Every structure is written in C-alpha cells, then in structure tokens.
Amino acid sequence: MGTKPHSIRTKRSNLMSAITIETGQFDPTTQKFIKALAAQRAKPIDQLSITEARAVLENLQAHPVDKLPVAIEDGILPIGPTNEVSVRIIKPVNATSDLPTIMYFHGGGWILGSKNTHDRLIREIANGANAALVFVNYTPSPEAQYPVPIEEAYAATQYIAEHGDDFDLDSSRLAVVGDSVGGNMAAVVAILAKQRGGPRISYQVLFYPVTDANFDTASYHQYADGPWLTKPAMEWFWNTYAPDLGSRDQITASPLRASIQDLAGLPPALIITDENDVLRDEGEAYAHKLMAAGVEVTAIRCLGAIHDFVMLNPLVATPPVRAAIRLANETLRNVFSAEQAQSGQEYERGHI
C-alpha cells in the first residue's frame, strides 16, 4: 500500500490564499517560503491599498542576498505619451566594448515592482548574458493605465535602438526580456515592432508571462487560491491596468489573442513557466501559438516552482531559479555571439 501524502493547511497571506500543499509538489525551500508567509496571516494583496501593496513586495525583496557588481547609469528618456520615461542602464563592470542590449520590463501586476525589487535579478542577467541591460521604469497603474505603460515600453525600446551609441550600446543586437506582466510587455513590444516596422529585435525571453485576460484556464482553477499568486490578485491587477474590458481584447493587452498572421515573423522566444501558477497555461498556450506561427520557440516548465520564482530573493538559491536564469543567460549570450559573428562575416565580404 502507498503512503498517504502529508498535507499542510495554510492560511491566505499576501498573494496567496488557503491551499492544501502536498509534500513533493514544491521545492523544499519554496515550501518553507510559503509556510512562512502563511504564518504571517497578513491581508491578501488585493485587499490592500496601492501604497501598502507596493510596500509588501519592496519589503520582501529587502531579503539579504548577494548581488553581482555592475556599472549603473540612471537617465530620463524624452519619449512616450508622458514624454518622460526613466531608465536604469546596468553593465558588467570593466566592459571594454559596446555591449549587446537587453530591454527589461519588470513584473508586479503593472502596479508593483521597481528597480529595487528586481535589482538582484537584472544584475544576474546583465553579467550572465554579457550585455547591457536597460531597465524601463514604465509608469505603473493606476497612475497610468493601458495603453500608456506599453507605449512607454515600446518607445523606450525604439529610442534605445536608435540612440544606442549615446549610451555606448550595440543596439543592433537587441533582445526584450520580462517577467510576469513584464513578460506580457516584452511580448507586446515584439508585436508592435513588427506592426510598426521596427526596431529589429533579435530575441525575446518571457518568464511566466501574462498573455491573456482570461481567468478560466485549468491552471487558474487549480491554483485560484495560490500559492503566492491568486486569481483575485490577478483580477485586481487587470482591473487596475485595463479597467475598460473591451480594451483587453486588443493583442497589445492580450497577446494570446493575436492571430497566426500577427505572430508570424516574430523573433525567436524562450518561454519559462512554473508548475504552481495560475498563469502557467496561458504562458504555454502562447508558446504553442508562436510555434504554430512558425516562430522558433523553446518552452520550459520548472516543476516545484511558484509564480515570480526567478525574481523572489528568498528563493534565489533554489534549483529552479538557478536553472532558469542559467538557461536564459546562455541563450541570450549565444544569440548575441552568433549575431556578432555574422556581422563580422558580412563586413569582411563587403571589403574583399
């Protein structure tokens, strides 16, 4: 006879709600993280004020963690609907040449998140991919709502592509990367670049992306109460970002609703999802749809992980986080190296 799995009953805390946790469903460190949150008995994040909700993530990400050294440059770009978008450009220290460029769009439900919450992650990506990373501080919701943040994201990408030399960037080698709603924005920027004739994007990396304003997938039903990210939290995020329900049908809000023709010709993609996540199925559905459109796609699901796992500092040492970041960095580094080699060959042929 098999042994009955041991169950732990948790209380809803911050992004999570009551859920039965079966031993073995989560990475051990992740399971401890979930239990610790439950013990706090805090209000769910969707029941907090905007200020309180933002503080939850900022405080959580203050968890002590080692950070790789980088060179930092902060600036304001005269772009987008507001004509003012701040960015942080980080580079590996002692970079000796113009580096390829990563446009990074952060997660946090379009409401939360900042250069502080994602500091450790973006340092890892810049160093691991050997690239300059441009972190876009798009205007959060409710201060700005769809389509303003996504237009800021696209405008920042276009500006950096056109003015990379001003920042000592090789923006001819350009990738878009994002986590959660930032994955949504990276995907949409790639779509807008196709629609508007540029800039040319080499690659897209989407960590557990939001791809559809639809709360009726199997993973939404399975993980409606969490752990960590819940259906009520996602509904709150969408209601704050895109309160006009009709706007959610637009492919620049819900890229999964794009046609095969809309997606054909988009840059290759790496899409990383996690097992215990309301967003799992829509991320994987987007991967399948890109494949159907003829886009080169690598899609990976990390077992034992939860939403935001790549970003969360308390989980930084877990095997799923290490593997996901390593895969993303190696993929980007290989893409950029191949493009540099191809550019060199074309230059030589032109001077024979």
GUDRENZA-168774 format. One record per residue: z, x, y of N, C-alpha, C in turn. Coordinates in steps of 0.05 Angstrom, whole numbers, plus 5000, padded with zeros to 4 digits. Layout:
((Z,X,Y),(Z,X,Y),(Z,X,Y))
...
! end
This chain:
((5000,5017,4976),(5000,5000,5000),(5000,5018,5025))
((4986,5009,5046),(4985,5024,5071),(5011,5019,5087))
((5017,5037,5104),(5040,5035,5121),(5032,5019,5146))
((5048,5000,5153),(5043,4984,5177),(5045,5001,5202))
((5025,5000,5220),(5026,5017,5244),(5050,5010,5261))
((5062,5031,5273),(5084,5027,5291),(5074,5018,5318))
((5086,4997,5329),(5077,4986,5355),(5098,4991,5376))
((5088,4995,5400),(5106,4998,5424),(5098,4977,5444))
((5116,4960,5451),(5110,4939,5471),(5117,4949,5499))
((5097,4949,5516),(5101,4959,5543),(5102,4936,5563))
((5112,4942,5587),(5112,4923,5609),(5090,4931,5628))
((5080,4910,5642),(5058,4916,5661),(5069,4934,5684))
((5054,4955,5690),(5063,4974,5710),(5039,4984,5725))
((5039,4981,5752),(5017,4991,5769),(4990,4980,5759))
((4972,4997,5748),(4946,4987,5740),(4947,4974,5712))
((4969,4975,5699),(4970,4965,5671),(4986,4940,5668))
((4983,4927,5646),(4997,4902,5640),(5008,4904,5612))
((5022,4883,5603),(5033,4884,5576),(5011,4887,5555))
((5015,4906,5537),(4995,4911,5515),(5010,4924,5492))
((5002,4917,5468),(5013,4930,5445),(4998,4956,5439))
((5012,4978,5438),(5000,5004,5434),(5004,5012,5405))
((4982,5014,5390),(4983,5023,5363),(4983,5054,5363))
((5002,5066,5348),(5003,5094,5346),(4976,5105,5335))
((4965,5125,5348),(4940,5136,5339),(4917,5126,5356))
((4921,5105,5372),(4899,5095,5389),(4896,5113,5414))
((4917,5127,5421),(4916,5144,5445),(4923,5173,5438))
((4911,5190,5454),(4920,5218,5454),(4950,5218,5458))
((4966,5236,5445),(4995,5235,5447),(5005,5237,5476))
((4993,5255,5492),(5002,5258,5520),(4996,5233,5536))
((4973,5221,5530),(4965,5196,5543),(4984,5174,5536))
((4993,5173,5511),(5012,5152,5503),(5039,5155,5518))
((5048,5180,5521),(5072,5185,5536),(5069,5177,5565))
((5046,5182,5576),(5040,5175,5604),(5041,5144,5607))
((5030,5130,5589),(5030,5100,5590),(5059,5090,5588))
((5074,5101,5569),(5102,5092,5566),(5119,5098,5591))
((5114,5121,5603),(5129,5128,5627),(5123,5109,5650))
((5098,5101,5653),(5090,5081,5673),(5104,5055,5668))
((5104,5047,5643),(5116,5021,5636),(5146,5021,5642))
((5159,5043,5639),(5187,5045,5644),(5194,5041,5673))
((5175,5046,5691),(5179,5043,5719),(5181,5014,5728))
((5169,4996,5712),(5170,4967,5718),(5160,4961,5746))
((5141,4975,5755),(5130,4972,5782),(5111,4948,5783))
((5106,4938,5807),(5087,4916,5810),(5059,4926,5803))
((5042,4908,5791),(5014,4915,5787),(5001,4922,5814))
((4982,4940,5813),(4970,4950,5838),(4956,4928,5853))
((4945,4908,5839),(4931,4886,5853),(4950,4867,5867))
((4976,4871,5863),(4995,4854,5877),(5009,4870,5901))
((4999,4893,5906),(5009,4909,5928),(4992,4907,5953))
((5003,4915,5976),(4987,4917,6000),(4967,4940,5997))
((4947,4941,6014),(4928,4963,6013),(4942,4990,6016))
((4960,4991,6036),(4975,5016,6041),(4992,5024,6017))
((5006,5005,6005),(5023,5011,5982),(5006,5020,5958))
((4983,5006,5954),(4966,5013,5932),(4955,5042,5934))
((4947,5049,5958),(4936,5076,5963),(4958,5097,5957))
((4982,5090,5965),(5005,5109,5961),(5010,5113,5931))
((5006,5093,5915),(5011,5096,5886),(4994,5119,5875))
((4968,5119,5880),(4951,5140,5870),(4957,5167,5882))
((4961,5167,5908),(4967,5192,5922),(4993,5205,5910))
((5013,5188,5906),(5038,5199,5895),(5035,5208,5866))
((5021,5193,5851),(5016,5201,5823),(5002,5227,5821))
((4982,5231,5838),(4966,5255,5837),(4980,5279,5850))
((5004,5275,5861),(5020,5297,5870),(5034,5312,5847))
((5029,5302,5823),(5040,5315,5798),(5032,5344,5799))
((5052,5362,5794),(5045,5391,5795),(5024,5399,5775))
((5004,5414,5785),(4982,5422,5767),(4969,5447,5779))
((4960,5464,5761),(4946,5488,5771),(4919,5480,5782))
((4911,5494,5804),(4885,5488,5816),(4870,5514,5820))
((4845,5513,5813),(4828,5537,5816),(4822,5543,5846))
((4820,5568,5853),(4815,5575,5881),(4787,5567,5889))
((4783,5558,5914),(4757,5552,5925),(4757,5558,5955))
((4733,5562,5966),(4730,5563,5995),(4725,5534,6004))
((4738,5526,6026),(4736,5499,6036),(4725,5498,6064))
((4707,5479,6069),(4697,5473,6096),(4696,5443,6100))
((4710,5434,6120),(4710,5405,6127),(4692,5400,6151))
((4678,5378,6150),(4660,5372,6172),(4654,5342,6174))
((4641,5335,6196),(4633,5307,6201),(4602,5307,6203))
((4590,5289,6187),(4561,5286,6188),(4554,5262,6206))
((4534,5265,6224),(4526,5243,6242),(4507,5224,6228))
((4517,5209,6209),(4499,5194,6191),(4511,5166,6185))
((4494,5150,6172),(4504,5125,6161),(4507,5103,6182))
((4515,5079,6173),(4519,5057,6191),(4540,5062,6213))
((4559,5080,6207),(4580,5086,6227),(4573,5110,6243))
((4552,5125,6236),(4544,5150,6249),(4565,5171,6248))
((4583,5169,6228),(4604,5189,6226),(4616,5187,6198))
((4609,5206,6181),(4620,5208,6154),(4631,5236,6150))
((4656,5237,6142),(4668,5263,6138),(4663,5273,6109))
((4660,5299,6106),(4655,5311,6080),(4673,5336,6078))
((4678,5343,6053),(4691,5369,6047),(4672,5384,6029))
((4665,5408,6037),(4648,5425,6021),(4665,5447,6008))
((4665,5448,5982),(4680,5469,5969),(4661,5486,5952))
((4667,5512,5951),(4651,5531,5936),(4669,5550,5921))
((4660,5561,5899),(4675,5582,5886),(4679,5605,5905))
((4702,5617,5904),(4707,5640,5922),(4688,5663,5917))
((4681,5677,5938),(4664,5700,5936),(4636,5694,5926))
((4626,5669,5932),(4599,5662,5925),(4580,5680,5941))
((4560,5692,5928),(4544,5712,5941),(4516,5702,5948))
((4509,5678,5941),(4482,5668,5946),(4484,5638,5951))
((4463,5626,5961),(4462,5597,5965),(4465,5584,5938))
((4485,5566,5936),(4491,5554,5910),(4477,5527,5908))
((4471,5518,5883),(4462,5490,5879),(4483,5471,5889))
((4476,5446,5893),(4493,5427,5907),(4499,5403,5890))
((4525,5396,5890),(4534,5371,5877),(4545,5353,5898))
((4534,5329,5900),(4545,5308,5917),(4565,5292,5900))
((4590,5292,5909),(4611,5279,5893),(4622,5254,5907))
((4623,5232,5891),(4633,5206,5902),(4657,5198,5885))
((4679,5194,5898),(4705,5191,5884),(4710,5162,5876))
((4726,5160,5854),(4735,5134,5845),(4760,5125,5859))
((4769,5101,5852),(4793,5089,5864),(4787,5060,5873))
((4768,5047,5860),(4763,5019,5865),(4751,5013,5893))
((4739,5033,5905),(4729,5031,5933),(4751,5029,5953))
((4776,5027,5944),(4799,5023,5961),(4817,5048,5962))
((4822,5060,5939),(4840,5083,5936),(4824,5108,5934))
((4838,5130,5933),(4826,5156,5928),(4819,5171,5953))
((4819,5198,5950),(4815,5215,5973),(4809,5244,5964))
((4804,5261,5983),(4800,5289,5975),(4826,5301,5963))
((4849,5289,5968),(4874,5298,5957),(4876,5289,5928))
((4870,5264,5922),(4873,5254,5895),(4854,5268,5875))
((4831,5277,5885),(4811,5289,5868),(4809,5319,5872))
((4828,5331,5885),(4826,5359,5892),(4824,5377,5867))
((4841,5373,5848),(4841,5390,5824),(4814,5386,5809))
((4805,5362,5806),(4780,5356,5792),(4756,5369,5805))
((4753,5366,5831),(4729,5377,5844),(4729,5407,5844))
((4753,5419,5845),(4754,5448,5843),(4745,5458,5815))
((4752,5443,5795),(4744,5450,5768),(4713,5447,5765))
((4702,5427,5777),(4673,5423,5775),(4658,5444,5790))
((4666,5449,5815),(4652,5470,5831),(4653,5497,5817))
((4676,5505,5806),(4678,5530,5793),(4663,5530,5766))
((4667,5509,5751),(4654,5508,5724),(4624,5506,5725))
((4614,5491,5744),(4585,5488,5747),(4572,5510,5764))
((4589,5527,5776),(4580,5548,5794),(4562,5536,5816))
((4574,5517,5830),(4558,5502,5850),(4576,5496,5874))
((4563,5490,5896),(4577,5479,5919),(4580,5449,5914))
((4603,5439,5921),(4608,5410,5917),(4614,5397,5944))
((4599,5376,5950),(4603,5362,5975),(4617,5336,5968))
((4643,5334,5976),(4659,5311,5971),(4656,5292,5995))
((4646,5268,5989),(4639,5249,6011),(4662,5230,6015))
((4674,5230,6039),(4696,5212,6046),(4684,5186,6057))
((4671,5171,6040),(4659,5146,6049),(4681,5127,6059))
((4675,5109,6077),(4695,5091,6088),(4704,5072,6066))
((4730,5071,6060),(4740,5053,6039),(4740,5024,6047))
((4744,5007,6027),(4748,4978,6032),(4778,4973,6034))
((4786,4954,6050),(4769,4934,6065),(4759,4943,6092))
((4765,4968,6101),(4756,4977,6127),(4725,4975,6129))
((4712,4980,6107),(4683,4976,6105),(4677,4963,6078))
((4657,4945,6077),(4650,4932,6053),(4621,4936,6046))
((4613,4928,6022),(4586,4931,6013),(4567,4919,6034))
((4546,4932,6042),(4535,4957,6031),(4542,4983,6046))
((4561,4981,6065),(4566,5004,6083),(4574,5029,6067))
((4593,5028,6048),(4600,5053,6035),(4577,5066,6019))
((4561,5049,6006),(4539,5061,5990),(4517,5072,6009))
((4513,5059,6032),(4494,5070,6051),(4504,5097,6062))
((4530,5099,6066),(4541,5125,6075),(4537,5146,6053))
((4541,5138,6028),(4537,5157,6006),(4508,5167,6005))
((4489,5148,6008),(4461,5156,6007),(4454,5173,6031))
((4464,5165,6055),(4458,5180,6079),(4469,5209,6078))
((4492,5212,6067),(4504,5239,6064),(4487,5256,6045))
((4477,5244,6023),(4460,5258,6004),(4434,5266,6018))
((4422,5248,6032),(4397,5254,6046),(4401,5276,6067))
((4423,5274,6082),(4428,5294,6103),(4432,5322,6091))
((4448,5324,6070),(4453,5350,6057),(4427,5361,6045))
((4410,5343,6034),(4385,5352,6023),(4367,5364,6044))
((4368,5353,6068),(4350,5361,6090),(4362,5385,6106))
((4389,5387,6106),(4402,5407,6123),(4419,5427,6107))
((4413,5430,6081),(4429,5447,6064),(4432,5476,6075))
((4410,5485,6087),(4411,5513,6098),(4433,5516,6119))
((4439,5494,6133),(4460,5496,6154),(4488,5502,6142))
((4491,5496,6116),(4516,5500,6102),(4514,5521,6080))
((4492,5537,6081),(4487,5557,6061),(4486,5545,6033))
((4472,5522,6030),(4469,5509,6005),(4440,5510,5996))
((4436,5511,5970),(4409,5508,5959),(4407,5478,5951))
((4400,5461,5970),(4399,5433,5964),(4373,5424,5951))
((4356,5444,5944),(4332,5437,5927),(4341,5432,5899))
((4365,5443,5892),(4378,5437,5866),(4402,5419,5871))
((4398,5394,5867),(4418,5374,5877),(4425,5354,5855))
((4450,5351,5850),(4460,5331,5830),(4479,5312,5843))
((4481,5288,5832),(4501,5268,5841),(4521,5264,5818))
((4546,5263,5825),(4568,5261,5806),(4589,5242,5817))
((4601,5226,5800),(4622,5208,5809),(4638,5197,5786))
((4662,5188,5792),(4680,5176,5772),(4686,5148,5779))
((4686,5130,5760),(4692,5101,5763),(4674,5088,5784))
((4685,5078,5806),(4666,5067,5826),(4650,5089,5839))
((4659,5113,5838),(4643,5136,5847),(4619,5140,5828))
((4623,5134,5802),(4601,5135,5784),(4580,5113,5791))
((4590,5090,5799),(4572,5069,5809),(4556,5079,5832))
((4569,5093,5851),(4556,5102,5875),(4536,5124,5869))
((4543,5142,5851),(4524,5163,5843),(4499,5151,5830))
((4503,5131,5813),(4480,5117,5800),(4463,5104,5821))
((4476,5090,5840),(4461,5076,5861),(4446,5095,5879))
((4459,5117,5886),(4445,5137,5903),(4419,5146,5890))
((4421,5150,5863),(4397,5158,5849),(4375,5137,5850))
((4383,5111,5848),(4364,5089,5850),(4352,5088,5878))
((4369,5091,5899),(4360,5090,5927),(4341,5113,5932))
((4347,5136,5921),(4329,5159,5925),(4301,5153,5914))
((4300,5139,5892),(4274,5131,5881),(4260,5111,5899))
((4276,5090,5907),(4264,5069,5924),(4254,5079,5950))
((4268,5099,5962),(4263,5107,5990),(4247,5134,5991))
((4239,5143,5968),(4223,5167,5968),(4237,5193,5972))
((4262,5195,5965),(4277,5219,5967),(4306,5214,5975))
((4322,5235,5973),(4315,5262,5965),(4312,5265,5935))
((4301,5287,5926),(4297,5292,5898),(4325,5300,5886))
((4332,5286,5865),(4357,5290,5851),(4352,5301,5823))
((4365,5323,5817),(4360,5337,5791),(4374,5324,5768))
((4398,5313,5773),(4415,5304,5750),(4436,5286,5761))
((4446,5268,5743),(4469,5251,5750),(4490,5252,5728))
((4515,5255,5736),(4537,5254,5718),(4555,5231,5726))
((4559,5213,5707),(4574,5189,5713),(4598,5188,5694))
((4622,5191,5705),(4647,5188,5689),(4656,5159,5690))
((4657,5146,5666),(4666,5118,5663),(4658,5101,5687))
((4632,5098,5691),(4623,5085,5716),(4626,5054,5715))
((4630,5043,5739),(4627,5014,5743),(4597,5009,5746))
((4586,4991,5730),(4557,4986,5732),(4551,4957,5735))
((4570,4939,5734),(4564,4910,5736),(4589,4895,5744))
((4585,4875,5762),(4606,4857,5770),(4608,4834,5750))
((4614,4841,5725),(4616,4822,5704),(4641,4829,5688))
((4658,4809,5686),(4684,4814,5673),(4685,4801,5645))
((4662,4799,5632),(4661,4784,5607),(4651,4800,5583))
((4654,4827,5584),(4646,4843,5562),(4668,4844,5541))
((4661,4855,5517),(4681,4857,5496),(4704,4875,5505))
((4697,4897,5519),(4719,4915,5527),(4736,4902,5549))
((4725,4885,5565),(4741,4871,5585),(4761,4853,5571))
((4752,4840,5550),(4770,4822,5535),(4791,4838,5520))
((4783,4860,5508),(4801,4876,5492),(4823,4890,5509))
((4815,4899,5533),(4833,4915,5550),(4839,4901,5576))
((4838,4874,5577),(4843,4859,5601),(4870,4866,5613))
((4890,4871,5597),(4917,4877,5606),(4922,4907,5606))
((4902,4923,5605),(4905,4952,5605),(4903,4964,5577))
((4911,4989,5574),(4929,5004,5591),(4916,5015,5616))
((4932,5020,5636),(4924,5033,5662),(4907,5014,5678))
((4881,5013,5674),(4863,4995,5689),(4862,4968,5676))
((4865,4947,5692),(4866,4919,5682),(4843,4903,5694))
((4838,4880,5681),(4818,4862,5692),(4826,4851,5720))
((4852,4843,5724),(4859,4834,5751),(4855,4856,5772))
((4860,4881,5765),(4856,4903,5784),(4826,4905,5791))
((4809,4903,5771),(4780,4905,5776),(4770,4882,5793))
((4781,4858,5787),(4773,4835,5803),(4782,4839,5833))
((4805,4850,5837),(4815,4856,5864),(4797,4876,5878))
((4790,4897,5863),(4772,4917,5874),(4745,4905,5883))
((4733,4890,5865),(4707,4877,5872),(4710,4857,5895))
((4731,4841,5895),(4735,4822,5917),(4739,4835,5944))
((4750,4859,5943),(4755,4873,5968),(4729,4888,5978))
((4714,4899,5959),(4690,4914,5965),(4666,4896,5971))
((4663,4875,5954),(4639,4858,5956),(4648,4829,5955))
((4661,4818,5976),(4671,4791,5975),(4649,4770,5973))
((4625,4776,5983),(4602,4758,5980),(4592,4760,5952))
((4597,4739,5936),(4590,4740,5907),(4560,4744,5903))
((4544,4734,5921),(4515,4737,5919),(4506,4766,5921))
((4521,4782,5937),(4513,4810,5940),(4517,4826,5915))
((4534,4816,5897),(4539,4831,5872),(4515,4831,5853))
((4496,4813,5858),(4472,4813,5842),(4453,4836,5849))
((4456,4847,5872),(4438,4869,5881),(4442,4893,5863))
((4420,4907,5857),(4423,4930,5839),(4437,4953,5852))
((4440,4952,5879),(4455,4972,5893),(4485,4966,5893))
((4493,4944,5881),(4521,4938,5875),(4526,4939,5845))
((4507,4927,5830),(4510,4926,5801),(4485,4938,5788))
((4484,4965,5785),(4460,4978,5776),(4452,4970,5748))
((4470,4959,5732),(4463,4950,5705),(4443,4927,5707))
((4442,4913,5729),(4423,4890,5733),(4395,4900,5741))
((4392,4925,5745),(4365,4936,5751),(4346,4932,5728))
((4321,4928,5734),(4300,4925,5714),(4293,4952,5702))
((4279,4951,5680),(4269,4976,5667),(4252,4991,5687))
((4236,4976,5702),(4218,4988,5722),(4234,5002,5744))
((4256,4989,5752),(4273,5001,5773),(4285,5028,5764))
((4290,5030,5738),(4304,5053,5727),(4285,5075,5718))
((4261,5068,5713),(4241,5088,5703),(4238,5110,5723))
((4238,5135,5714),(4235,5158,5731),(4260,5168,5745))
((4283,5156,5738),(4308,5166,5750),(4315,5193,5737))
((4332,5209,5750),(4339,5235,5739),(4354,5233,5713))
((4353,5253,5696),(4369,5252,5671),(4398,5248,5677))
((4413,5238,5657),(4441,5230,5662),(4459,5238,5639))
((4483,5245,5646),(4505,5248,5627),(4525,5226,5634))
((4531,5209,5615),(4549,5187,5620),(4572,5190,5600))
((4596,5192,5611),(4620,5196,5594),(4639,5172,5598))
((4644,5158,5576),(4662,5135,5576),(4687,5142,5560))
((4706,5124,5561),(4731,5127,5545),(4737,5103,5529))
((4751,5106,5508),(4755,5085,5488),(4770,5061,5499))
((4793,5066,5513),(4812,5045,5520),(4808,5037,5549))
((4786,5022,5555),(4778,5018,5583),(4762,4993,5585))
((4769,4976,5605),(4753,4952,5610),(4724,4959,5617))
((4720,4982,5628),(4693,4990,5637),(4676,5003,5616))
((4687,5007,5593),(4673,5022,5572),(4646,5011,5565))
((4645,4985,5560),(4620,4973,5551),(4598,4973,5572))
((4605,4968,5597),(4584,4968,5618),(4573,4996,5623))
((4590,5016,5620),(4580,5043,5623),(4561,5050,5601))
((4567,5042,5577),(4550,5048,5554),(4525,5031,5555))
((4527,5006,5565),(4504,4989,5568),(4484,5002,5588))
((4495,5014,5609),(4477,5027,5629),(4463,5051,5616))
((4478,5066,5599),(4465,5088,5585),(4442,5078,5568))
((4446,5057,5553),(4425,5045,5537),(4401,5036,5553))
((4407,5024,5576),(4385,5014,5593),(4369,5037,5605))
((4382,5058,5613),(4368,5082,5623),(4350,5093,5601))
((4361,5094,5576),(4345,5104,5554),(4320,5086,5550))
((4323,5060,5552),(4301,5042,5548),(4280,5046,5570))
((4289,5056,5593),(4270,5062,5615),(4257,5089,5613))
((4264,5104,5592),(4252,5130,5588),(4266,5153,5601))
((4291,5148,5611),(4307,5169,5623),(4321,5185,5602))
((4322,5211,5605),(4337,5228,5587),(4367,5223,5591))
((4381,5215,5570),(4409,5208,5573),(4425,5221,5550))
((4448,5232,5558),(4468,5240,5539),(4492,5222,5544))
((4501,5207,5524),(4524,5189,5528),(4546,5195,5508))
((4570,5198,5517),(4592,5207,5501),(4616,5188,5506))
((4629,5179,5484),(4654,5164,5487),(4677,5181,5477))
((4697,5184,5494),(4721,5200,5487),(4742,5182,5475))
((4748,5186,5450),(4768,5170,5436),(4796,5178,5445))
((4815,5159,5445),(4842,5165,5452),(4847,5167,5482))
((4826,5163,5498),(4829,5166,5527),(4830,5139,5541))
((4839,5139,5567),(4841,5116,5583),(4824,5120,5608))
((4820,5098,5623),(4805,5100,5648),(4818,5120,5666))
((4801,5134,5681),(4809,5155,5701),(4819,5180,5687))
((4816,5183,5661),(4829,5205,5647),(4820,5232,5658))
((4795,5235,5667),(4786,5261,5677),(4799,5268,5703))
((4805,5247,5719),(4817,5252,5746),(4847,5254,5745))
((4861,5241,5727),(4890,5240,5728),(4903,5267,5722))
((4918,5277,5741),(4931,5303,5738),(4951,5304,5715))
((4966,5283,5709),(4985,5285,5687),(4971,5288,5660))
((4945,5283,5658),(4930,5284,5633),(4912,5309,5632))
((4914,5327,5651),(4895,5348,5654),(4892,5366,5629))
((4914,5369,5614),(4913,5388,5591),(4904,5374,5565))
((4899,5348,5565),(4892,5334,5541),(4864,5342,5531))
((4860,5342,5504),(4834,5349,5494),(4810,5332,5505))
((4813,5306,5509),(4790,5291,5520),(4783,5301,5548))
((4803,5307,5565),(4797,5316,5592),(4783,5343,5591))
((4794,5361,5575),(4782,5388,5574),(4753,5387,5564))
((4749,5370,5544),(4722,5369,5532),(4702,5356,5552))
((4711,5334,5565),(4693,5320,5584),(4685,5338,5607))
((4704,5352,5619),(4698,5369,5641),(4681,5393,5633))
((4687,5404,5609),(4671,5427,5600),(4642,5418,5595))
((4638,5395,5583),(4611,5385,5578),(4596,5380,5605))
((4609,5368,5624),(4597,5362,5650),(4589,5389,5663))
((4607,5407,5664),(4602,5433,5677),(4580,5449,5664))
((4581,5450,5638),(4560,5465,5623),(4532,5452,5627))
((4532,5425,5627),(4507,5411,5631),(4495,5417,5659))
((4512,5415,5679),(4503,5420,5706),(4494,5449,5710))
((4509,5467,5699),(4503,5495,5702),(4476,5501,5689))
((4471,5490,5665),(4446,5494,5651),(4422,5482,5667))
((4426,5458,5678),(4405,5445,5693),(4398,5462,5718))
((4418,5471,5732),(4413,5487,5756),(4400,5514,5749))
((4409,5526,5727),(4397,5552,5719),(4368,5548,5712))
((4362,5527,5697),(4334,5522,5689),(4316,5517,5713))
((4326,5503,5733),(4311,5498,5757),(4306,5523,5773))
((4326,5540,5774),(4323,5566,5788),(4302,5583,5774))
((4303,5584,5748),(4283,5600,5733),(4255,5589,5737))
((4253,5562,5737),(4226,5550,5741),(4216,5556,5769))
((4234,5555,5788),(4226,5561,5816),(4216,5590,5819))
((4230,5608,5805),(4222,5636,5806),(4195,5641,5793))
((4190,5627,5771),(4164,5629,5758),(4141,5619,5776))
((4147,5596,5789),(4126,5585,5807),(4121,5603,5830))
((4142,5616,5840),(4139,5635,5863),(4121,5659,5854))
((4127,5669,5830),(4112,5692,5820),(4082,5685,5816))
((4077,5661,5805),(4049,5653,5801),(4034,5650,5827))
((4049,5642,5848),(4036,5638,5874),(4031,5664,5888))
((4042,5687,5878),(4038,5712,5892),(4023,5732,5874))
((4011,5722,5853),(3995,5740,5836),(3968,5744,5849))
! end
